[in-house]
């Protein structure tokens, strides 16, 4: 691998991880702690534990396998919960005006 070059597997991995982390953040009511723990767990398991076991072509295969695993998780999250849980819903957007309320006329 050339220093400073990004592998395609890393780009594919980042997109899938972004979907999963977004879903976790939104469904944990904006808890950054949960997202930090997820990130630390991923770095510990895939970076510190598995990555040193592989080198050369095996390292490339391991990177693609990790990307495929995260994509499988991302697809399961979207299929199981629906894409509407991937965006934040602000309270202002979800509140609706009561049906009995009528707009007040403007006086010129």
C-alpha positions as CSV (number, residue, x, y, z in Angstrom):
1,X,0.0,0.0,0.0
2,X,1.2,3.5,-0.9
3,X,1.3,5.9,2.0
4,X,-1.3,8.6,1.5
5,X,-3.5,6.5,-0.7
6,X,-7.1,5.6,0.4
7,X,-8.3,2.1,-0.2
8,X,-11.8,1.7,-1.8
9,X,-12.7,-0.6,1.0
10,X,-12.2,2.2,3.5
11,X,-14.6,4.5,1.6
12,X,-17.2,1.8,1.4
13,X,-16.7,1.1,5.1
14,X,-17.1,4.7,6.1
15,X,-20.5,5.0,4.3
16,X,-21.9,1.9,6.0
17,X,-20.6,2.9,9.4
18,X,-22.1,6.4,9.0
19,X,-25.6,4.9,8.4
20,X,-25.3,2.7,11.5
21,X,-23.8,5.4,13.8
22,X,-26.5,7.9,12.6
23,X,-29.2,5.4,13.5
24,X,-27.6,4.7,16.9
25,X,-27.3,8.4,17.7
26,X,-30.9,9.3,16.7
27,X,-32.4,6.4,18.6
28,X,-30.3,7.0,21.7
29,X,-31.9,10.4,21.8
30,X,-28.7,12.2,20.8
31,X,-26.5,10.4,23.3
32,X,-22.9,11.1,22.2
33,X,-21.6,8.7,24.9
34,X,-23.3,5.7,23.2
35,X,-21.8,6.7,19.8
36,X,-18.4,7.1,21.5
37,X,-18.6,3.6,23.0
38,X,-19.6,2.2,19.6
39,X,-16.7,3.9,17.9
40,X,-14.2,2.8,20.6
41,X,-15.5,-0.8,20.4
42,X,-15.1,-0.8,16.6
43,X,-11.5,0.6,16.9
44,X,-10.6,-1.9,19.5
45,X,-12.0,-5.0,17.8
46,X,-11.2,-4.3,14.2
47,X,-8.1,-2.1,14.5
48,X,-6.2,-3.3,17.5
49,X,-7.3,-7.0,17.6
50,X,-7.9,-8.2,14.0
51,X,-5.8,-5.9,11.8
52,X,-2.4,-7.0,13.2
53,X,-3.2,-10.6,12.3
54,X,-3.2,-9.9,8.5
55,X,-0.7,-8.5,6.1
56,X,-0.4,-8.0,2.3
57,X,-3.3,-9.4,0.3
58,X,-4.9,-10.9,3.4
59,X,-5.1,-7.4,4.8
60,X,-7.0,-6.2,1.7
61,X,-9.4,-9.1,2.0
62,X,-9.9,-8.5,5.7
63,X,-10.7,-4.8,4.9
64,X,-13.3,-5.8,2.3
65,X,-14.8,-8.4,4.7
66,X,-15.1,-5.7,7.4
67,X,-16.8,-3.3,4.9
68,X,-19.2,-6.1,3.9
69,X,-20.1,-6.8,7.5
70,X,-20.9,-3.2,8.2
71,X,-23.0,-3.0,5.0
72,X,-24.9,-6.0,6.2
73,X,-25.6,-4.3,9.5
74,X,-26.6,-1.0,7.8
75,X,-29.0,-2.8,5.5
76,X,-30.5,-4.7,8.4
77,X,-31.0,-1.4,10.3
78,X,-32.7,0.3,7.4
79,X,-34.9,-2.7,6.6
80,X,-35.9,-3.4,10.2
81,X,-36.5,0.2,11.3
82,X,-37.2,2.1,8.1
83,X,-35.3,5.0,6.6
84,X,-37.3,7.5,8.6
85,X,-35.2,6.7,11.7
86,X,-32.1,7.9,10.0
87,X,-33.0,11.6,10.2
88,X,-33.5,13.7,13.3
89,X,-36.9,14.9,14.1
90,X,-37.1,18.3,15.8
91,X,-39.8,19.0,18.2
92,X,-40.9,22.0,16.2
93,X,-41.4,19.9,13.2
94,X,-43.5,17.2,15.0
95,X,-45.8,19.6,16.8
96,X,-48.9,20.5,15.0
97,X,-51.4,23.3,15.8
98,X,-54.7,22.3,17.4
99,X,-57.5,21.9,15.0
100,X,-59.6,24.5,16.8
101,X,-57.0,27.1,16.4
102,X,-57.6,29.6,13.6
103,X,-55.1,32.1,12.4
104,X,-55.7,35.7,13.5
105,X,-56.4,38.2,10.7
106,X,-53.8,40.8,10.2
107,X,-54.8,44.4,10.5
108,X,-53.3,46.8,8.0
